[in-house]
Amino acid sequence: MTADFTQRYGRWALIAGASEGVGASLADQLAERGLDLVLIARNGALLEEVAAGVRERHGAEVRPLALDLTVPDVSERVAEATDGLEVGLVIYNAGAANRTVEFLDDSFSDSLRQIKLACVGPVALARHFAPAMRERGRGGIVLVGSLACLSGASLLAVYSAVKAFNVNFAEGLWAELRPHGVDVCCTPLGQTYTEAFQRMGVPYDPDTVMLSQDVAREIIDNIGNGPTYPVGESNRTMASMVWTVDRRTLVELTSAASRDFAAKEGTAG
């Protein structure tokens, strides 16, 4: 399995949002599968702890990059940090600047920060790394999303909107890159028990939340099952109540329609 995985995605994986929780678990499990890692997060101290632990447990080469993913030059900063590396797997796991707040009680700058983090960041990294993946004929891009994508809701106006963007963006990329051998998948999550829950003193309830390591394992096992794969059986059941048509079938149909329209538009022009 390890040999197959590294052959599919190459030596290097990049995880954006890797300082704790699902991101840290992804780092540990990808290193266990034989990949070296570039880890990105804003909290440099936590990131160094994750990197040190992964090195110690798996002997992987790990390059931490303390970076705020909302900065205007995020693409250039990541490009500089990965110069000379063949990054074949990109996992974007950062996406919650402000989650539950009334839209009019939040500042405009905070709303924009959420959009930069969850929308601009994934577009920037995909635009940088996807061309080489397409050229090599292999690779993977994962956008770790949220079931908040299923509908808008009070206190979640911006958060649910950017998570819907993640789904549609990943599905479009999947349709365009799949013929070139590149996997793309959006993995919406439900509630996940992370260090944040522990700091708040919230007890673990296996009936309502998943553990970070279980979420990470399911994400890694389903990179090739795009374009959208809700993580967790109960979460897939919930998503199926809203998405009554299989997402892959829907994306294939709408992609064919959009290409047909583009061809006709080109002919008319």
Secondary structure in CASP SS format (residue, H / E / C, confidence):
PFRMAT SS
TARGET T0000
AUTHOR 0000-0000-0000
METHOD secondary structure of the structure
MODEL  1
M C 1.00
T H 1.00
A H 1.00
D H 1.00
F H 1.00
T H 1.00
Q H 1.00
R H 1.00
Y H 1.00
G C 1.00
R C 1.00
W E 1.00
A E 1.00
L E 1.00
I E 1.00
A E 1.00
G C 1.00
A C 1.00
S C 1.00
E C 1.00
G H 1.00
V H 1.00
G H 1.00
A H 1.00
S H 1.00
L H 1.00
A H 1.00
D H 1.00
Q H 1.00
L H 1.00
A H 1.00
E H 1.00
R C 1.00
G C 1.00
L C 1.00
D E 1.00
L E 1.00
V E 1.00
L E 1.00
I E 1.00
A E 1.00
R C 1.00
N C 1.00
G H 1.00
A H 1.00
L H 1.00
L H 1.00
E H 1.00
E H 1.00
V H 1.00
A H 1.00
A H 1.00
G H 1.00
V H 1.00
R H 1.00
E H 1.00
R H 1.00
H H 1.00
G C 1.00
A C 1.00
E C 1.00
V E 1.00
R E 1.00
P E 1.00
L E 1.00
A E 1.00
L C 1.00
D C 1.00
L C 1.00
T C 1.00
V C 1.00
P C 1.00
D C 1.00
V H 1.00
S H 1.00
E H 1.00
R H 1.00
V H 1.00
A H 1.00
E H 1.00
A H 1.00
T C 1.00
D C 1.00
G C 1.00
L C 1.00
E C 1.00
V E 1.00
G E 1.00
L E 1.00
V E 1.00
I E 1.00
Y E 1.00
N C 1.00
A C 1.00
G C 1.00
A C 1.00
A C 1.00
N C 1.00
R C 1.00
T C 1.00
V C 1.00
E C 1.00
F H 1.00
L H 1.00
D H 1.00
D C 1.00
S C 1.00
F H 1.00
S H 1.00
D H 1.00
S H 1.00
L H 1.00
R H 1.00
Q H 1.00
I H 1.00
K H 1.00
L H 1.00
A H 1.00
C H 1.00
V H 1.00
G H 1.00
P H 1.00
V H 1.00
A H 1.00
L H 1.00
A H 1.00
R H 1.00
H H 1.00
F H 1.00
A H 1.00
P H 1.00
A H 1.00
M H 1.00
R H 1.00
E H 1.00
R H 1.00
G C 1.00
R C 1.00
G E 1.00
G E 1.00
I E 1.00
V E 1.00
L E 1.00
V E 1.00
G E 1.00
S E 1.00
L H 1.00
A H 1.00
C H 1.00
L H 1.00
S C 1.00
G C 1.00
A C 1.00
S C 1.00
L C 1.00
L C 1.00
A H 1.00
V H 1.00
Y H 1.00
S H 1.00
A H 1.00
V H 1.00
K H 1.00
A H 1.00
F H 1.00
N H 1.00
V H 1.00
N H 1.00
F H 1.00
A H 1.00
E H 1.00
G H 1.00
L H 1.00
W H 1.00
A H 1.00
E H 1.00
L H 1.00
R H 1.00
P H 1.00
H H 1.00
G C 1.00
V E 1.00
D E 1.00
V E 1.00
C E 1.00
C E 1.00
T E 1.00
P E 1.00
L E 1.00
G C 1.00
Q C 1.00
T E 1.00
Y E 1.00
T C 1.00
E H 1.00
A H 1.00
F H 1.00
Q H 1.00
R H 1.00
M C 1.00
G C 1.00
V C 1.00
P C 1.00
Y C 1.00
D C 1.00
P C 1.00
D C 1.00
T C 1.00
V C 1.00
M E 1.00
L E 1.00
S H 1.00
Q H 1.00
D H 1.00
V H 1.00
A H 1.00
R H 1.00
E H 1.00
I H 1.00
I H 1.00
D H 1.00
N C 1.00
I C 1.00
G C 1.00
N C 1.00
G C 1.00
P C 1.00
T E 1.00
Y C 1.00
P C 1.00
V C 1.00
G C 1.00
E H 1.00
S H 1.00
N H 1.00
R H 1.00
T H 1.00
M H 1.00
A H 1.00
S H 1.00
M H 1.00
V H 1.00
W C 1.00
T C 1.00
V C 1.00
D C 1.00
R H 1.00
R H 1.00
T H 1.00
L H 1.00
V H 1.00
E H 1.00
L H 1.00
T H 1.00
S H 1.00
A H 1.00
A H 1.00
S H 1.00
R H 1.00
D H 1.00
F H 1.00
A H 1.00
A H 1.00
K H 1.00
E H 1.00
G H 1.00
T H 1.00
A H 1.00
G C 1.00
END
